[in-house]
Each structure stands twice: as structure tokens, then as C-alpha cells.
Amino acid sequence: MKIYTKRSVQKLPISLEKAWEFLSSPGNLKTITPNYMGFNIISGADRPMFAGQIIQYIVTPIAGIKTKWVTEITHVRDKEYFVDEQRFGPYALWHHKHFLKEIPGGVEMEDIIDYKLPLGILGQMAHPFLVAPKLKEIFDYRQKKLVELFGEFDENKVKNATLKQDILN
């Protein structure tokens, strides 16, 4: 039984409040998912995120095959983190942690996904050629879309502002 981990970190030049407002709204997931995935929320995204919330989606991840995906929001700590777990869908296990942290000049978002593929050895064989590249593609798209929506985080601007503040002190 092989369990894989996918980790993604991104910094954005927005407030913690703005990041939380966007990322904790289930309806915004469609905005940051590639169009070719045919992502549609069926139910459960009609209110702000809460522990125990069940959200049902239809996705088309591969070759036009529609798949129902049901997740539960299992943990929520306001402006810090939330966790979604697949209850029904394409994975044998899907546990996705979303962390937010205020940093100088914006917010750092970290996603950690622990997942297991179905079909035993066949799933493991498909992982490096199909699943891992698809997840990378989805998260690359997500990062690009978040930059389009909120702007690019500029490390040099933050360093210069910190340096100026240090000189003034």
C-alpha cells in the first residue's frame, strides 16, 4: 500500500483575511481548476465552510470520463487551516490540508495532500506517468490563476521594505 504526498507552497501579496475569504469559499474552487477538468459543484457549496460540510462535484480528469467526487471538510480553524477528505471518488485515499500563514508582504499558502491510488500495483504503475503529472499540472494552473487574481509576490520588495524599516529603527 503506497501513500503519496504532494506539497505545494505559494506566497501572495494579499492579507490573510482576503486569502481566507477566497480559499475557504467552496464555490471558488471552480475558478482555480483548469477548465478542461469539467469541474462542477453539484451541492454543498451554498454556505461558508464548516467542519462536517459535504461537497459533491463532477470532474472530468481523464479522457472525457465524468467522475463524481464527494469531499467532507473535516477540520476548520479560522484563518489558519482547513482539511478536506474524499468520501467517494477516484482515489483510494485523499486527505488535503490547506494552511495559511501571514508573512511580511502577504500570505503563504501551503497545501499538503496525502493520497493513495486504487487498483493496487496498476495504480502504482500509473502514478509517475499519469497521476503525478496531472496533479502537478493542476497545481501549476492553480498557482498561475491565483497570481492572475491577486498579483505576484515580490520577495525583493519585501526585503527592501524590511531593510528600510531596519534602517529607520
C-alpha positions in Angstrom: 0.0 0.0 0.0 1.8 3.1 -1.3 0.7 6.5 0.0 2.0 9.5 -1.9 2.4 13.1 -0.7 2.1 16.2 -2.8 3.2 19.5 -1.3 2.7 23.0 -2.8 3.7 26.4 -1.3 2.8 29.8 -2.7 3.1 33.3 -1.5 0.6 36.0 -2.5 0.7 39.8 -1.8 -2.7 39.9 -0.1 -3.9 39.9 3.5 -4.6 36.8 5.5 -8.3 37.8 5.6 -8.5 38.2 1.8 -6.8 34.8 1.3 -9.0 33.1 3.8 -12.2 34.6 2.3 -11.3 33.4 -1.1 -9.8 29.9 -0.3 -12.4 28.9 2.3 -15.3 29.5 -0.1 -16.0 26.2 -1.8 -17.5 27.9 -4.8 -14.1 29.4 -5.7 -12.6 26.0 -6.3 -14.0 26.1 -9.9 -12.2 29.4 -10.5 -8.8 27.8 -9.7 -9.4 24.5 -11.5 -8.5 24.0 -15.2 -11.5 24.3 -17.5 -10.7 21.0 -19.2 -11.5 19.2 -15.9 -15.2 20.0 -16.4 -15.4 20.9 -12.7 -19.0 21.5 -11.5 -20.2 21.6 -7.9 -23.4 19.7 -7.5 -24.2 20.5 -3.9 -22.8 21.6 -0.6 -21.1 24.9 -1.5 -24.0 27.2 -0.7 -22.7 28.4 2.7 -19.3 29.3 4.3 -17.0 26.4 5.0 -17.6 24.4 8.2 -16.4 21.1 9.7 -18.7 18.3 8.6 -19.6 20.0 5.3 -20.2 17.6 2.4 -19.5 18.9 -1.1 -20.3 17.0 -4.2 -18.6 17.7 -7.6 -18.4 16.3 -11.0 -15.0 16.3 -12.6 -13.6 15.0 -15.9 -10.0 14.3 -15.1 -9.0 11.9 -17.9 -10.3 11.2 -21.5 -13.7 12.9 -21.0 -14.7 10.4 -18.3 -17.0 12.1 -15.8 -16.4 11.2 -12.2 -18.4 12.1 -9.1 -16.2 13.3 -6.2 -17.6 13.8 -2.7 -15.5 15.5 -0.1 -16.0 16.3 3.6 -14.5 19.4 5.2 -13.3 17.6 8.4 -11.4 20.4 10.2 -11.5 24.2 10.1 -9.6 26.7 12.1 -10.5 30.3 11.0 -7.7 32.0 9.0 -5.3 29.1 9.8 -6.2 25.9 8.0 -8.9 23.5 6.8 -8.8 19.9 5.7 -10.9 18.2 3.1 -11.1 14.4 2.7 -12.6 12.4 -0.1 -15.5 10.3 0.9 -16.2 9.0 -2.6 -14.2 9.5 -5.8 -11.3 8.5 -7.9 -8.7 8.0 -5.1 -8.5 5.2 -2.5 -7.4 7.9 -0.1 -7.4 11.7 -0.4 -6.5 13.9 2.6 -5.8 17.5 1.7 -4.6 20.0 4.3 -4.7 23.8 3.4 -2.6 26.0 5.6 -2.4 29.8 5.6 0.2 31.9 7.4 0.7 35.7 7.5 4.2 36.7 6.3 5.8 40.1 5.7 4.2 41.4 2.5 1.3 39.0 2.3 0.4 35.4 3.0 1.9 32.0 2.5 -0.3 29.1 1.4 0.7 25.5 1.9 -1.1 22.5 0.5 -0.2 19.0 1.7 -2.1 16.1 0.0 -1.7 12.5 1.1 -3.3 10.2 -1.4 -3.5 6.6 -2.3 -4.4 5.3 -5.8 -6.9 2.5 -6.4 -6.1 -0.7 -8.4 -3.0 -1.8 -6.3 0.1 -2.3 -8.4 -1.7 -1.0 -11.5 -2.4 2.3 -9.7 1.2 2.5 -8.6 2.5 1.9 -12.1 0.2 4.7 -13.4 1.4 7.2 -10.8 4.6 8.5 -12.4 3.1 8.7 -15.9 -0.5 9.8 -15.3 -1.4 10.8 -11.8 1.7 12.7 -10.5 2.0 14.8 -13.8 -1.8 15.6 -13.7 -1.6 16.8 -10.1 1.4 18.9 -10.9 -0.4 20.4 -13.9 -3.5 21.2 -11.7 -1.4 22.9 -9.0 0.7 24.8 -11.6 -2.6 26.1 -13.1 -3.9 27.0 -9.6 -0.7 28.9 -8.8 -0.9 30.8 -12.1 -4.6 31.6 -11.6 -4.0 32.9 -8.1 -1.3 35.2 -9.4 -3.7 36.5 -12.1 -6.3 37.1 -9.4 -4.1 38.6 -6.6 -0.7 39.6 -8.2 2.8 38.3 -7.9 4.6 38.1 -4.6 7.8 40.2 -4.8 10.5 38.9 -2.4 12.8 41.8 -3.3 10.1 44.4 -2.5 9.5 42.8 0.9 13.3 42.6 1.6 13.7 46.3 0.6 10.8 47.3 2.8 12.3 45.3 5.7 15.7 46.8 5.1 14.3 50.4 5.1 12.4 49.7 8.3 15.6 48.3 10.0 17.5 51.5 8.9 14.8 53.7 10.3 14.8 51.8 13.6 
